[in-house]
């Protein structure tokens, strides 16, 4: 603070000038402090806004994580169902293969019988034809 002229003598020009210069410095310091305080208020306001945004982002991230966990749970259940269906399909395919193998054996047996029957009939036809040719 500026030194006040408290002397009983009338104020001298030098003393008044000194007081004036001191109060000017005090005014500059007060203006600077006011500016710093205004900047501090602005910084605090920006920090508060940033904190609010961070809180919103954190809540959104938490919500996304919960949704991801729910989706993963659904995917796990779907995979379990798919595995169960695949296992049933494998069992069914094994049964189908066994039936197909049996059908193949039956078909081969039928083919063999038909071939044998044809060859027997063919052989009998040749015998008939050759006995007819001998009779002529």
Number of C-alpha atoms within 10 A of each C-alpha: 10 13 13 13 14 8 9 6 7 9 12 11 9 9 15 14 12 16 17 15 14 16 16 14 14 14 13 12 12 12 12 12 12 12 12 12 12 12 12 12 12 12 12 12 12 12 12 12 12 12 12 12 12 12 12 12 12 12 12 12 12 12 12 12 12 12 12 12 12 12 12 12 12 12 12 12 12 12 12 12 12 12 12 12 12 12 12 12 12 12 12 12 12 12 12 12 12 12 12 12 12 12 12 12 12 12 12 12 12 12 12 12 12 12 12 12 12 12 12 12 12 12 12 12 12 12 12 12 12 11 11 10 9 8 7 5
